[in-house]
Amino acid sequence: MDKMKAVICTKYGTPEVLKIVEIEKPTPKDNEVLIKIIASSLNSGEVRIRKLDATGFLKFAMRFVLGFTKPRKPVLGTTFSGVVEQVGKTVKDFSVGDEIFGRTGFNGAHAEYIKLSDKSIIAKKPDNASFEEAAAVLFGAQTAMYFLDKAKISERTNPKVLIYGATGSVGTAAIQVAKYYNAHVTAVCSERGQKLAKTIGADDIIFYDKEDFTKSSEKFDIIFDTLGKISKKQSIHLLSDGGRYITTASLDVDKPSREQLELLRTLFESGKYNATIDRVYTINEIVEAHRYVDTGRKKGNVVIKIAE
């Protein structure tokens, strides 16, 4: 029986709980595709799962959903890019050799192969994107699209948007998605994130390590807390009439779709969206990658190269 390399989370805890092992290579069913993963990314969601990062009742709820002592699905990773290696008999939309990118739904991407239904959140990757770039754009972009859509950004004319945590994976995506909707973007980030925020389109910048953004005299149509660190109470006085406060810390989670992938591919191919990659690690360096994300100094995305 064929084997493949995968990273498994043996229990909840520090990065050292992650182990590289050999597990069975999946075999696709009639309606599935087998994908050779070239690159993945390391997102906040995987880190929270690995750490079981919650308190009180929410921590119990996470154990109930994910597994009490370790994840029931121990191979972490939700975003990927790769090549279709095998297709089931009823698959129509994909062929062997297609270069694709997508989301797994829940875990499984930190491995050499994955099988997914042909109706999963997968699509042809942008022609001008490397596999690393294709893997990097997914998590932040789809999360940003989902929450900004909730704030009805497409229905607002030249909206003023404040993005807190503007240089993380969701923040960098949110700036670019907001600019697509002709927003005037104020980025809240550290001083060392200034160059990155400006490069991807921020109009104004507030350095949280130098001033209190809640003292701003501006009014915003949308305030987007991409880190889950500010409350509505702290910022509600900055909202314009009809303004919306949104946060990734809510119980609501993004609902990725193929339509988002198609829009993202169009934006990337037309030069209106860029991958923001901080560091690239190999699968053998997965512990070091988690250690780096744990420092809180990540700017943009951390990519994991699965295949050479």
C-alpha positions in Angstrom: 0.0 0.0 0.0 1.4 3.4 -1.0 2.5 5.8 1.7 2.9 9.5 1.9 4.5 12.0 4.3 2.2 14.1 6.5 2.4 16.3 9.6 0.2 15.1 12.4 -0.8 16.9 15.6 -0.2 14.2 18.3 -1.9 16.3 21.1 -2.7 19.9 21.9 0.3 22.0 22.9 3.5 23.7 21.8 4.9 23.3 18.2 6.8 20.2 19.4 3.6 18.1 19.4 3.8 18.1 15.6 5.4 15.0 14.1 6.2 14.0 10.5 5.0 10.5 9.8 4.2 8.1 6.9 0.5 7.5 6.5 -1.6 5.8 3.8 -1.8 7.7 0.5 -5.5 8.2 -0.3 -7.4 6.6 -3.2 -10.0 8.8 -4.8 -13.6 7.6 -5.3 -15.6 8.1 -8.5 -16.5 11.7 -7.6 -13.1 12.7 -6.2 -9.8 14.0 -7.4 -6.4 13.1 -6.0 -4.2 16.1 -5.6 -0.4 16.2 -5.2 0.1 19.1 -2.9 2.9 21.4 -3.8 2.4 24.2 -1.2 0.2 25.0 1.7 0.1 27.8 4.2 0.2 28.1 8.0 -2.8 30.1 9.1 -4.1 31.3 12.5 -6.8 28.6 12.4 -4.2 25.8 12.4 -2.2 27.4 15.2 -5.4 27.8 17.4 -6.2 24.2 16.9 -2.7 23.0 17.7 -2.7 25.2 20.9 -6.4 24.6 21.7 -6.4 28.4 22.0 -9.5 29.2 24.0 -10.7 29.7 27.5 -13.8 28.7 29.6 -16.7 27.2 27.9 -15.3 27.9 24.4 -12.3 25.6 25.2 -14.7 22.8 26.2 -16.7 23.4 23.0 -13.5 23.2 20.9 -12.6 19.9 22.5 -16.1 18.6 21.8 -15.9 19.6 18.2 -12.2 18.9 17.4 -11.3 16.1 19.8 -10.8 16.0 23.6 -7.0 15.2 23.8 -6.0 15.7 20.2 -7.6 16.6 16.9 -9.7 13.8 15.5 -8.3 14.8 12.1 -4.7 15.1 13.1 -3.3 16.3 9.7 -3.6 20.1 10.0 -3.7 22.6 7.1 -6.7 24.0 5.2 -5.3 25.8 2.1 -3.2 24.4 -0.7 -2.0 24.5 -4.2 -1.1 21.5 -6.3 -1.6 19.3 -9.3 -4.4 16.9 -10.1 -2.8 13.4 -10.2 -5.9 11.2 -10.6 -9.6 11.8 -11.2 -12.6 9.6 -10.5 -14.8 8.2 -13.2 -17.6 10.8 -12.8 -15.4 13.9 -12.4 -16.1 16.4 -15.2 -14.5 19.8 -14.2 -10.9 18.6 -13.6 -8.3 16.6 -15.5 -5.0 15.0 -14.7 -2.3 17.7 -14.8 -4.5 20.6 -13.8 -2.8 23.1 -11.6 -5.3 24.1 -8.9 -5.7 25.8 -5.6 -8.3 25.5 -2.9 -9.5 24.8 0.7 -9.9 21.4 2.2 -12.9 22.3 4.3 -11.2 21.1 7.5 -7.6 20.0 7.9 -5.5 17.6 5.7 -3.4 20.0 3.6 -0.1 19.5 5.5 0.5 16.3 3.6 1.9 15.2 0.2 -1.5 14.2 -1.1 -5.2 14.8 -0.5 -8.4 13.5 -2.0 -11.4 15.8 -2.3 -14.8 15.8 -3.9 -14.9 17.4 -7.3 -17.5 19.8 -5.8 -15.1 21.0 -3.1 -13.7 24.6 -2.9 -11.1 24.1 -5.6 -10.4 25.9 -8.9 -7.7 26.4 -11.5 -5.0 28.5 -9.9 -4.1 31.9 -11.4 -1.9 31.4 -14.5 0.7 33.9 -13.3 0.8 32.7 -9.7 3.5 30.4 -8.4 2.3 27.4 -6.3 3.6 29.3 -3.2 1.6 32.4 -4.1 -1.5 30.4 -4.9 -1.4 28.8 -1.5 -0.7 32.1 0.3 -3.7 34.1 -1.1 -6.5 31.7 0.0 -7.1 32.0 3.7 -6.8 35.7 4.1 -8.6 36.6 0.9 -11.6 34.4 1.5 -11.9 35.4 5.1 -11.7 39.1 4.2 -14.2 38.7 1.3 -16.7 37.0 3.7 -16.6 39.6 6.5 -16.4 42.6 4.2 -19.4 41.2 2.3 -21.2 40.9 5.7 -20.6 44.6 6.1 -22.1 45.2 2.7 -19.0 46.8 1.3 -20.2 46.3 -2.3 -23.4 48.4 -1.6 -21.4 51.4 -0.2 -20.0 54.2 -2.4 -16.3 54.9 -1.8 -16.6 53.6 1.8 -14.1 54.6 4.5 -12.7 51.4 6.0 -10.5 51.0 9.1 -8.6 47.7 9.3 -7.1 46.7 12.6 -4.3 44.2 12.3 -3.6 45.3 8.8 -0.4 43.4 8.1 -1.5 39.8 9.1 -2.8 37.3 6.5 -6.4 38.5 6.8 -5.4 42.2 7.2 -3.3 42.3 4.1 -6.1 40.6 2.2 -8.7 43.0 3.6 -6.8 46.1 2.4 -6.6 44.7 -1.1 -10.2 43.5 -1.2 -11.4 46.9 0.2 -9.5 48.7 -2.5 -11.2 46.6 -5.1 -14.4 48.2 -3.9 -12.9 51.7 -4.1 -12.6 52.1 -0.4 -10.4 54.6 1.4 -8.5 52.4 3.8 -7.0 53.3 7.1 -4.6 50.6 8.3 -3.8 50.1 12.0 -0.5 48.3 12.4 2.9 48.6 14.0 5.4 51.1 12.7 7.5 48.3 11.1 4.4 47.3 9.1 4.2 50.7 7.4 6.0 49.8 4.2 3.9 46.6 3.6 0.6 48.4 4.3 1.5 51.2 1.9 2.7 48.8 -0.8 -0.6 46.9 -0.9 -2.8 50.1 -1.0 -3.4 51.6 2.5 -4.3 55.3 2.2 -3.6 56.2 5.8 -1.8 54.4 8.6 -2.2 54.6 12.4 0.6 53.0 14.3 -0.9 51.2 17.3 2.5 51.1 19.0 2.6 55.0 18.9 -1.0 56.2 19.2 -4.4 55.1 20.2 -6.5 54.6 17.1 -9.7 55.0 19.1 -8.8 58.7 19.6 -9.1 59.3 15.8 -11.4 62.1 14.7 -12.4 60.2 11.6 -15.6 58.3 11.1 -15.6 55.0 9.3 -18.3 53.0 7.4 -16.6 49.7 8.3 -14.3 48.8 11.1 -12.8 45.4 10.6 -10.9 43.8 13.5 -8.9 41.1 11.8 -7.2 39.9 15.0 -10.1 39.7 17.4 -8.4 42.1 19.8 -10.7 45.1 19.9 -14.3 45.2 21.0 -17.2 47.0 19.4 -17.5 49.1 22.6 -14.0 50.4 22.1 -14.6 51.6 18.6 -18.4 52.2 18.1 -17.9 55.9 18.5 -15.8 55.8 15.3 -18.6 54.4 13.2 -20.6 56.6 10.8 -24.4 56.4 10.6 -25.1 53.0 9.2 -21.5 51.9 9.8 -20.6 48.3 10.7 -18.1 46.8 13.1 -17.0 43.3 12.1 -14.5 41.0 13.8 -12.9 37.6 13.2 -13.3 36.9 16.9 -17.1 36.3 16.5 -18.6 32.8 16.5 -19.3 33.4 12.8 -16.7 31.9 10.5 -16.0 32.5 6.9 -17.9 30.4 4.4 -15.5 29.8 1.4 -16.9 29.3 -2.0 -15.8 28.6 -5.5 -17.1 32.0 -6.6 -14.6 33.6 -4.2 -11.8 31.5 -5.8 -12.8 32.6 -9.3 -12.9 36.2 -8.3 -9.5 35.9 -6.6 -8.0 34.3 -9.7 -9.3 37.1 -11.8 -8.0 39.8 -9.4 -4.6 38.1 -9.3 -4.3 37.6 -13.0 -5.2 41.3 -13.6 -2.6 42.5 -11.1 -5.2 43.8 -8.6 -4.3 41.3 -5.9 -0.8 40.2 -4.7 0.3 37.4 -2.4 1.9 38.7 0.7 4.5 36.0 1.8 6.5 36.6 4.9 8.5 33.3 5.1 8.6 30.0 3.3 9.4 26.8 5.2 9.6 23.2 4.0 7.4 20.5 5.4 10.4 19.2 7.4 10.6 22.7 9.1 6.9 22.7 10.3 7.9 23.0 13.9 10.0 26.1 13.2 7.1 27.5 11.1 4.7 27.2 14.1 7.3 28.7 16.4 7.6 31.7 14.2 3.8 32.2 13.9 3.6 31.9 17.7 5.9 35.0 18.0 3.1 37.2 16.7 5.5 38.9 14.3 4.2 37.3 11.1 3.5 39.8 8.3 1.2 38.4 5.7 1.4 34.7 5.1 3.7 31.8 6.0 4.0 29.2 3.3 4.8 25.5 3.7 6.5 23.9 0.7 5.2 20.3 0.6 6.9 19.2 -2.6 10.3 20.3 -4.0 
